[in-house]
C-alpha cells in the first residue's frame, strides 16, 4: 500500500499516547497496579455509579476496576477540569450500550471462546468474531496483522504491516462504516485482553503499536475510504480506550519515509514526540504468523524488542 502524508500522520498520532508520568511516583518508581487501584478506589466507585445510572448490563459495563482506572490515569484531561473526563467516560458507556454494543459483545464472546495464549492473542476465535470478518480477513491476513505479547512486561504488541495492505481492493468489499467497526473491534480486543492480563499479572498491561513500514510508498495508491475509516476509528478510540497505548513504533522505514517523518515530527507536541519511535529490526524479514508461535523467529523478534528496552 502506498502511504500518503495524511495516513502517515494518522499512523503516527492517531492513537492516544500514555504520558510516562501516569504510572510514576515522585522518585521515579513505577507504581504497582494494586497500589494504583487502592489510591483511586473512591473515584473508581464514583465512575461505577455513573455507569450504572446509564445501564446495568454486565456485557456493557466491565466488572473489573482496571477499566475505570484507565480513565483516571489518562492525562489528556486536566485535573482542574474533571468534567471533561466524566463526559468522555459517559460517552464511552453510551457507545458501549448502543452503537458499539455488538463490537463489545463480539469481542467479549471471542475472548471467552478459547483461552488467551499470550503468544498468539490474534487467534481464530478473535479473528472470526470481528465484524464483517468474512470479507475483511480476505485482505487483512495474519501476515498483515498480529497481536502477541512481550514476556518480560506482559505488554501486548499489536503488529500491522501497512505496506502490504491492498486498501483499494479491501474497500471495494466493505463500506467505510464496516471498516471503521472492524478497526474499533481490534482495539476493543486489545483493551479487554490488556485488562484481563493486568488482573492476572498485577501490572497495568499496555499496548505497543508496531507499524512495519517495509514496502511503503509515498505517492497515491491509498484508498480514500480506507483512510477515512482509519481516521474516524482512531479519533473515536482516543475517547474509548484511555491509558492503553504505551508506545508507537514506526519500524523499518524506507530511507525516504524516515526523512519525511523527521520533517513532520517537530509539528507534534513533546508528549507525542516522546512516544513515537523510528526503529529498524523488529518484524523485518519475518512472517508475522511466526512471531505468534514458539520458535527461532519469535525468539529473534522478542530479543529485538528487548534491545529497544521494551
For each residue, the residues with C-beta under 8 A, 3 or more apart:
1: 162 163 164 165 166 167 216 217 221 222
2: 216 217 218 219 220 221 222
3: 7 8 11 162 163 213 216 217 218 222 257
4: 7 8 218 219 220 222 227
5: 8 9 218 260 264
6: 9 10 227 231
7: 3 4 10 11 222 227 230
8: 3 4 5 11 12 257 260 261 264
9: 5 6 12 13 14 264
10: 6 7 13 14 227 230 231 234
11: 3 7 8 14 162 211 248 250
12: 8 9 248 250 261 264 265 268 272 276
13: 9 10 17 268 272 276
14: 9 10 11 230 231 234 235 237
15: 209 234 237 238 245 248
16: 74 76 237 238 241 242 243 244 245
17: 13 245 247 248 271 272 275 276
18: 22 73 74 75 206 243 244 245 246 275
19: 22 75 271
20: 23 24 274
21: 24 75
22: 18 19 73 74 75 243
23: 20 30 31 36 73 204
24: 20 21 28 29 30 31
25: 28 29 30 31
26:
27:
28: 24 25
29: 24 25
30: 23 24 25
31: 23 24 25 35 36 39
32: 35 36 202 203
33: 36 37 66 198 202 203 204
34: 37 38 202
35: 31 32 38 39
36: 23 31 32 33 39 40 69 73 204
37: 33 34 40 41 44 65 66 69
38: 34 35 41
39: 31 35 36
40: 36 37 43 44 69 72
41: 37 38 44 45 65
42: 45 46
43: 40 46 47 68 72
44: 37 40 41 47 48 65 68 69 72
45: 41 42 48 49
46: 42 43 49 50
47: 43 44 50 51 68 71 72 89
48: 44 45 51 52 61 68
49: 45 46 52 53
50: 46 47 53 54 86 89 90 93
51: 47 48 54 55 61 68 89 93
52: 48 49 55 56 61
53: 49 50
54: 50 51 90 93 94 97
55: 51 52 60 61 93 97
56: 52 61
57: 60 61 97
58: 61 63
59: 101 104 105 108
60: 55 57 93 96 97 101 104
61: 48 51 52 55 56 57 58 93 96
62: 66 67 68 192 195
63: 58
64: 67 195 196 199
65: 37 41 44 68 69
66: 33 37 62 69 70 195 198 199 204
67: 62 64 70 191 195
68: 43 44 47 48 51 62 65 71 72
69: 36 37 40 44 65 66 72 73 204 243
70: 66 67 73 74 241 242 243 244
71: 47 68 74 85 88 89 92 242 243
72: 40 43 44 47 68 69 85
73: 18 22 23 36 69 70 204 242 243
74: 16 18 22 70 71 77 85 242 243
75: 18 19 21 22
76: 16 238 242
77: 74 81 82 84 85 88
78: 81 84
79: 82
80:
81: 77 78 84 85
82: 77 79 85 86
83: 86 87
84: 77 78 81 87 88
85: 71 72 74 77 81 82 88 89
86: 50 82 83 89 90
87: 83 84 90 91
88: 71 77 84 85 91 92 239 242
89: 47 50 51 71 85 86 92 93
90: 50 54 86 87 93 94
91: 87 88 94 95 239
92: 71 88 89 95 96 239 240
93: 50 51 54 55 60 61 89 90 96 97
94: 54 90 91 97 98
95: 91 92 98 99 100 236 240
96: 60 61 92 93 100 101 104
97: 54 55 57 60 93 94 100 101
98: 94 95 101
99: 95
100: 95 96 97 103 104 184 188 240
101: 59 60 96 97 98 104 105
102: 105 106 131 181
103: 100 106 107 131 181 184 185 188
104: 59 60 96 100 101 107 108 188
105: 59 101 102 108 109
106: 102 103 109 110 129 130 131 185
107: 103 104 110 111 126 129 185 188 189 192
108: 59 104 105 111 112 192
109: 105 106 112 113 129
110: 106 107 113 125 126 128 129 130 189
111: 107 108 116 125 126 189 192 193 196
112: 108 109
113: 109 110 125 129
114: 123 124 125
115:
116: 111 121 123 193 196 197
117: 120 121 123
118: 121 148 149 151 154 197
119: 148 149 292 293 294 298
120: 117 123 148 292 293
121: 116 117 118 126 147 148 149 156 189 193 292
122: 126 127 142 145 146 147 148 292
123: 114 116 117 120 126 127
124: 114 127 128
125: 110 111 113 114 128 129
126: 107 110 111 121 122 123 129 130 147 189
127: 122 123 124 130 133 137 142
128: 110 124 125 133
129: 106 107 109 110 113 125 126 133 185
130: 106 110 126 127 133 136 137 182 185 186
131: 102 103 106 178 181 182 185
132: 135 136 174 178 179 181 182
133: 127 128 129 130 136 137 182
134: 137 138
135: 132 138 173 174 178
136: 130 132 133 139 140 170 173 174 178 179 182
137: 127 130 133 134 140 141
138: 134 135 141 173
139: 136 165 166 169 170 173
140: 136 137 144 145 165 170
141: 137 138 144 145
142: 122 127 145 146 288 289 292
143: 161 164 287 288 289
144: 140 141 160 161 164 165 288
145: 122 140 141 142 159 160 161 186 288
146: 122 142 158 159 288 289 291 292
147: 121 122 126 156 157 158 159 186 189 190 193 292
148: 118 119 120 121 122 156 157 159 291 292 298
149: 118 119 121 154 155 156 157 197
150: 153 154 155 157 208 302 305 306 310
151: 118 154 302
152: 306
153: 150 203 205 310
154: 118 149 150 151 197 201 203 205
155: 149 150 205 206 207 208 246 310
156: 121 147 148 149 190 193 194 197 205 206 207 208
157: 147 148 149 150 207 208 210 305
158: 146 147 186 190 207 208 209 210
159: 145 146 147 148 210 212 283 288 291
160: 144 145 209 210 211 212
161: 143 144 145 164 165 212 214 283 288
162: 1 3 11 165 211 212 213 216
163: 1 3 212 213 214 215 216 217
164: 1 143 144 161 215
165: 1 139 140 144 161 162 170 226
166: 1 139 169 170
167: 1 170 171 221 222 223 226 227
168: 171 172 221 223 226
169: 139 166 172 173
170: 136 139 140 165 166 167 173 174 179 223 226
171: 167 168 174 176 179 223 225 226 229
172: 168 169
173: 135 136 138 139 169 170
174: 132 135 136 170 171 178 179 182
175: 178 179 225
176: 171 179 180 225 228 229 232
177: 180 181 229
178: 131 132 135 136 174 175 181 182
179: 132 136 170 171 174 175 176 182 183 225 226 229 230 233
180: 176 177 183 184 229 232 233 236
181: 102 103 131 132 177 178 184 185
182: 130 131 132 133 136 174 178 179 185 186
183: 179 180 186 187 229 230 233 234
184: 100 103 180 181 187 188 233 236 237 240
185: 103 106 107 129 130 131 181 182 188 189
186: 130 145 147 158 182 183 189 190
187: 183 184 190 191 233 237 240 241
188: 100 103 104 107 184 185 191 192 240 241
189: 107 110 111 121 126 147 185 186 192 193
190: 147 156 158 186 187 193 194 207 241 244
191: 67 187 188 194 195 240 241 244
192: 62 107 108 111 188 189 195 196
193: 111 116 121 147 156 189 190 196 197
194: 156 190 191 197 198 205 206 207 244
195: 62 64 66 67 191 192 198 199 205
196: 64 111 116 192 193 199 200
197: 116 118 149 154 156 193 194 200 201 205
198: 33 66 194 195 201 202 203 204 205
199: 64 66 195 196
200: 196 197
201: 154 197 198 205
202: 32 33 34 198
203: 32 33 153 154 198
204: 23 33 36 66 69 73 198 243
205: 153 154 155 156 194 195 197 198 201
206: 18 155 156 194 243 244 245 246
207: 155 156 157 158 190 194 244 245 246
208: 150 155 156 157 158 245 246 247 248 249 305 310
209: 15 158 160 245 247 248 249
210: 157 158 159 160 249 251 282 283
211: 11 160 162 248 249 250 251
212: 159 160 161 162 163 251 252 282 283 284
213: 3 162 163 216 250 251 252 253 254 257
214: 161 163 251 252 254 283 284
215: 163 164
216: 1 2 3 162 163 213 253 254 257
217: 1 2 3 163 221
218: 2 3 4 5 256 257 260
219: 2 4
220: 2 4
221: 1 2 167 168 217
222: 1 2 3 4 7 167 226 227
223: 167 168 170 171 226 227
224: 227 228
225: 171 175 176 179 228 229
226: 165 167 168 170 171 179 222 223 229 230
227: 4 6 7 10 167 222 223 224 230 231
228: 176 224 225 231 232
229: 171 176 177 179 180 183 225 226 232 233
230: 7 10 14 179 183 226 227 233 234
231: 6 10 14 227 228 234 235
232: 176 180 228 229 235 236
233: 179 180 183 184 187 229 230 236 237
234: 10 14 15 183 230 231 237 238
235: 14 231 232 238
236: 95 180 184 232 233 239 240
237: 14 15 16 184 187 233 234 240 241
238: 15 16 76 234 235 241 242
239: 88 91 92 236 242
240: 92 95 100 184 187 188 191 236 237
241: 16 70 187 188 190 191 237 238 244 245
242: 16 70 71 73 74 76 88 238 239
243: 16 18 22 69 70 71 73 74 204 206
244: 16 18 70 190 191 194 206 207 241
245: 15 16 17 18 206 207 208 209 241 248 275
246: 18 155 206 207 208 275
247: 17 208 209 275 276 277 310
248: 11 12 15 17 208 209 211 245 275 276 277
249: 208 209 210 211 277 278 279 282 308
250: 11 12 211 213 253 261 276 277 278 279
251: 210 211 212 213 214 278 279 280 281 282 283 284
252: 212 213 214 280 281 283 284
253: 213 216 250 257 258 261 278 280
254: 213 214 216 257 258
255: 258 259
256: 218 259 260
257: 3 8 213 216 218 253 254 260 261
258: 253 254 255 261 262 278
259: 255 256 262 263
260: 5 8 218 256 257 263 264
261: 8 12 250 253 257 258 264 265 278
262: 258 259 265
263: 259 260 266
264: 5 8 9 12 260 261 267 268
265: 12 261 262 268 273 276
266: 263 273
267: 264
268: 12 13 264 265 272 273 276
269: 272 273
270: 273 274
271: 17 19 274 275
272: 12 13 17 268 269 275 276
273: 265 266 268 269 270 276
274: 20 270 271
275: 17 18 245 246 247 248 271 272
276: 12 13 17 247 248 250 265 268 272 273
277: 247 248 249 250 308
278: 249 250 251 253 258 261
279: 249 250 251 282 308
280: 251 252 253 284
281: 251 252 284 304 307 308
282: 210 212 249 251 279 301 304 305 308
283: 159 161 210 212 214 251 252 286 288 291 301
284: 212 214 251 252 280 281
285:
286: 283 290 291 297 300 301
287: 143 290 291 297
288: 142 143 144 145 146 159 161 283 291 292
289: 142 143 146 292 293
290: 286 287 293 295 297 298
291: 146 148 159 283 286 287 288 297 298 301
292: 119 120 121 122 142 146 147 148 288 289 298
293: 119 120 289 290 298
294: 119 298
295: 290 298 299
296: 299 300
297: 286 287 290 291 300 301
298: 119 148 290 291 292 293 294 295 301 302
299: 295 296 302 303
300: 286 296 297 303 304
301: 282 283 286 291 297 298 304 305
302: 150 151 298 299 305 306
303: 299 300 306 307
304: 281 282 300 301 307 308
305: 150 157 208 282 301 302 308 310
306: 150 152 302 303 309 310
307: 281 303 304
308: 249 277 279 281 282 304 305
309: 306
310: 150 153 155 208 247 305 306
